């Protein structure tokens, strides 16, 4: 009769794609030290530490956050006394599209259990998905279900003629090593139009467009060319834009991310250092703009701005220069 009489199986909650991605190491915390020290080693390499060097070597300091709140989406069931209520709790700072599938339903009024159901759960909200009355004479109904979710609202309409600020310091140029249509590893819908930009580890990465941070992974430190071994180990930031699209900044350096989920950032704002984490054959930034097209995330063509504000399409093998 109470909640413990239910068979609740809210398993296989799919986290965000791409490493994910998030997730795949979703919402990882940041080191507890108060300050990050960044300086050159004896061979000119960048070193990151929680204490300064014995001898000053172009030392930079940046504050370290105490931790990062984990995002996530959960689906739960509860007995109301007259039936079952199934609810979703979205802890992300972005809307999530949720798909629910019942494996079995017993003791409640409901259509066949193989029917798929989809909802958009607003950011930072709880939503009652279904209220299922118990059949007469049943005092312990049961449900078994699975669910998956993806970021974004498929009903959002991307703004037209949007250009992006190159995601690094103004006046600096770096080579584009991979982008559409010359893609070697960008073969999935969520990465088809992604842009890989080669740059040294420790390069300042800035937001390419205003938005709200909704996903961060920051504590991975391994990387390499084996997708099976390293695909889920990329540090990253995802930022939701006002038109419902979202940008991905991946392969970021270990523990250098300086934004948290829920932060509103502006184009040009420092968010992290570039790195070589995750599935990567060399230091670079993986940048993509994505949208939800109905339980599938797809990347969108990206154009950057030149000195006159005109659109510049990235080309593999060509340098990309950052302007305001």
C-alpha positions in Angstrom: 0.0 0.0 0.0 2.9 2.4 0.7 5.7 3.3 -1.7 7.7 0.2 -0.8 5.0 -1.9 -2.4 6.0 -0.6 -5.8 8.5 -2.1 -8.2 10.4 0.9 -9.3 13.1 0.6 -12.0 14.1 4.1 -13.1 17.3 2.7 -14.7 19.3 3.4 -17.8 18.9 7.1 -17.5 21.0 8.2 -20.4 23.2 11.2 -19.8 24.1 13.7 -22.4 25.7 12.5 -25.6 29.1 12.9 -26.7 31.2 11.7 -24.0 29.3 12.9 -22.5 29.9 13.1 -22.4 28.8 14.7 -19.4 28.6 13.6 -18.6 30.2 10.9 -18.9 31.8 12.3 -16.1 28.9 14.5 -15.4 29.2 17.3 -12.9 32.6 16.3 -11.6 33.9 18.4 -8.7 36.8 20.8 -8.8 39.9 20.4 -6.6 39.5 21.8 -3.1 42.6 23.9 -3.2 42.0 27.7 -3.1 44.4 28.7 -5.8 45.7 27.2 -9.0 49.3 28.1 -10.0 50.2 28.0 -13.7 53.8 28.5 -14.7 56.5 27.4 -17.2 58.7 24.4 -16.5 62.4 24.2 -17.2 61.6 23.0 -20.8 59.0 25.6 -21.4 56.0 23.3 -20.7 53.0 24.5 -18.7 52.8 23.2 -15.2 49.6 23.4 -13.0 49.9 23.0 -9.3 48.3 23.9 -6.0 51.4 25.6 -4.7 53.8 28.2 -6.3 57.3 27.2 -7.7 60.4 27.7 -5.6 61.6 30.1 -8.2 59.2 32.5 -10.0 58.7 31.5 -13.6 56.0 33.7 -15.2 53.5 32.5 -12.5 49.8 33.0 -13.1 47.2 32.4 -10.4 43.5 31.6 -10.7 41.0 30.9 -8.0 39.7 27.3 -7.6 36.0 26.7 -6.8 35.2 24.5 -3.9 33.1 22.1 -5.9 30.5 21.8 -8.7 26.9 20.8 -8.2 26.0 17.7 -10.1 23.3 17.9 -12.7 21.0 15.1 -13.6 17.5 14.0 -14.3 15.6 11.3 -12.3 12.3 9.7 -12.7 10.4 8.4 -9.6 7.1 6.7 -8.8 5.0 7.0 -5.7 1.8 5.6 -4.5 -0.8 8.3 -3.9 -3.4 6.2 -2.1 -5.6 5.9 -5.2 -2.9 5.1 -7.8 0.6 5.9 -9.0 2.2 9.2 -9.8 5.3 9.2 -12.0 7.4 12.4 -11.8 10.6 13.8 -13.3 13.1 16.0 -11.5 15.5 17.9 -13.8 18.5 19.4 -11.9 20.2 20.7 -15.0 20.2 24.5 -15.9 18.7 23.6 -19.3 15.5 21.9 -20.5 15.8 18.1 -21.0 13.7 16.0 -23.4 12.7 12.8 -21.7 11.5 9.5 -23.2 9.9 6.9 -21.0 9.2 3.3 -21.8 7.3 0.9 -19.7 8.5 -2.7 -19.5 5.5 -3.7 -17.5 2.5 -2.2 -15.7 0.2 -4.0 -13.3 -2.8 -2.9 -11.4 -3.3 0.6 -12.9 -5.4 2.0 -15.7 -3.1 2.6 -18.7 -2.8 1.8 -22.4 -0.4 -1.1 -23.6 3.0 -0.9 -21.9 5.0 -0.8 -25.1 3.9 2.8 -25.8 6.7 5.4 -25.8 6.0 8.8 -24.1 8.1 12.0 -24.4 8.1 15.2 -22.4 10.2 18.3 -22.2 11.1 18.9 -18.6 12.0 22.6 -18.0 15.3 23.5 -16.4 15.6 23.1 -12.6 12.0 21.8 -12.2 9.9 18.9 -11.2 7.2 17.7 -13.5 4.4 15.2 -12.9 4.4 13.0 -16.0 1.6 10.6 -15.4 -1.1 9.9 -12.7 -2.3 6.4 -13.1 -5.5 5.3 -11.1 -5.3 1.9 -9.5 -7.7 -0.7 -10.8 -10.5 -1.6 -8.4 -9.4 -4.0 -5.7 -5.7 -3.4 -6.3 -3.8 -2.0 -3.4 -0.2 -2.6 -4.6 0.2 -1.6 -8.3 3.6 -2.1 -9.9 5.5 -0.5 -12.8 8.8 -1.2 -14.4 10.2 1.4 -16.8 13.3 2.7 -18.5 14.0 6.3 -19.6 16.5 8.3 -21.6 17.0 12.0 -21.8 18.8 14.6 -24.0 19.5 18.3 -23.6 17.4 20.9 -25.2 13.8 21.7 -26.3 13.1 20.4 -29.8 10.5 23.1 -30.1 13.1 25.9 -29.8 13.8 27.9 -33.0 17.5 28.7 -33.6 18.2 32.4 -34.3 19.1 33.0 -38.0 22.4 34.5 -39.2 24.2 33.9 -35.9 27.9 34.3 -35.9 30.3 33.3 -33.1 33.4 34.8 -31.6 36.4 32.5 -32.0 36.8 30.9 -28.6 40.2 32.2 -27.7 42.1 35.5 -27.1 41.5 38.4 -29.5 44.2 38.8 -32.2 45.5 35.3 -31.8 45.3 32.7 -34.7 45.3 28.9 -34.5 44.9 26.3 -37.3 41.7 24.5 -37.9 42.6 20.8 -38.1 39.2 19.3 -38.8 35.8 20.6 -39.8 33.0 19.9 -42.2 33.2 18.5 -44.9 36.8 17.3 -44.3 36.0 15.2 -41.2 38.0 12.2 -40.1 36.5 11.5 -36.6 33.4 13.8 -36.7 31.1 11.2 -38.2 28.1 11.3 -35.9 25.2 13.7 -36.2 26.2 15.5 -33.0 29.7 16.2 -34.3 29.4 16.5 -38.1 29.9 20.3 -38.1 32.2 20.5 -35.1 35.4 22.5 -35.4 38.8 21.2 -34.1 41.3 23.9 -33.4 44.9 23.0 -32.7 46.5 25.0 -29.8 49.0 24.4 -27.0 47.8 23.0 -23.7 47.1 25.9 -21.4 45.6 28.3 -24.0 42.8 30.5 -22.6 39.4 29.4 -23.8 36.6 31.9 -23.8 32.8 31.7 -24.5 32.0 32.1 -28.1 28.4 33.3 -27.4 26.4 34.5 -24.4 24.5 31.8 -22.5 24.0 29.7 -19.3 26.5 27.0 -18.3 24.6 23.7 -17.7 27.2 21.0 -17.8 30.8 20.8 -16.6 33.3 17.9 -16.4 36.7 19.1 -15.0 38.7 16.4 -13.2 39.7 14.1 -16.0 43.4 14.1 -16.8 43.9 11.3 -19.3 43.8 11.4 -23.1 44.8 9.5 -26.1 43.9 8.3 -29.6 42.0 5.2 -28.5 38.2 6.0 -28.6 37.2 3.0 -26.6 39.6 3.9 -23.8 39.4 7.7 -23.7 36.0 8.8 -25.3 34.4 9.4 -21.9 37.4 11.2 -20.3 37.2 14.6 -22.0 36.8 17.6 -19.7 34.1 19.9 -21.1 31.7 22.8 -20.7 28.3 23.1 -22.3 26.5 26.4 -22.6 22.8 26.9 -23.4 22.1 29.9 -25.7 18.9 32.0 -25.5 17.6 30.5 -28.7 17.7 26.9 -27.3 20.9 25.9 -29.1 24.0 25.0 -27.0 27.7 25.0 -27.5 30.3 22.4 -26.5 33.9 23.1 -25.5 35.8 19.8 -25.1 39.2 18.3 -24.3 39.8 21.1 -21.7 42.7 20.9 -19.3 42.5 19.2 -16.0 40.9 21.2 -13.2 41.1 24.6 -15.1 37.4 25.1 -15.6 36.3 28.3 -13.9 32.6 28.3 -14.5 29.8 26.4 -12.8 26.4 25.1 -13.9 24.0 28.0 -13.6 26.6 30.7 -14.4 25.5 33.2 -17.1 28.5 34.0 -19.3 29.1 36.5 -22.0 31.0 36.1 -25.3 34.7 36.6 -24.6 34.5 35.5 -21.0 37.3 33.1 -19.9 35.9 29.7 -19.0 38.9 27.3 -19.0 42.3 26.3 -20.4 42.6 24.1 -23.5 44.0 20.7 -23.0 44.3 17.2 -24.5 41.9 15.1 -22.4 39.7 12.4 -23.7 39.7 10.9 -27.2 42.4 13.1 -28.8 45.5 12.7 -30.9 47.0 16.0 -29.8 46.3 19.2 -27.9 43.3 21.0 -29.4 39.8 22.5 -28.7 36.7 20.7 -30.0 34.0 23.3 -30.5 30.5 22.5 -31.6 27.1 24.1 -31.7 24.2 21.7 -31.2 20.4 21.5 -31.0 17.8 18.9 -30.1 15.7 17.8 -33.0 13.5 15.4 -31.1 15.4 12.8 -29.0 18.4 13.3 -31.2 21.2 15.9 -30.8 22.6 17.3 -34.1 25.4 19.8 -34.7 24.9 22.9 -36.7 27.1 24.7 -39.2 29.2 27.4 -37.4 30.5 30.7 -38.8 32.8 33.0 -36.9 33.3 36.8 -37.1 36.2 38.6 -38.8 37.5 42.1 -37.9 34.6 43.8 -39.7 31.9 41.5 -38.2 31.5 39.5 -41.4 30.9 35.8 -41.3 33.9 33.5 -41.7 33.3 29.8 -42.4 36.1 27.7 -40.8 38.1 25.6 -43.3 40.4 22.7 -42.5 44.0 23.6 -42.8 43.4 27.4 -42.6 44.1 29.6 -39.6 41.2 31.0 -37.5 41.7 34.4 -35.9 39.7 35.7 -33.0 38.0 39.1 -33.1 35.3 40.6 -30.9 
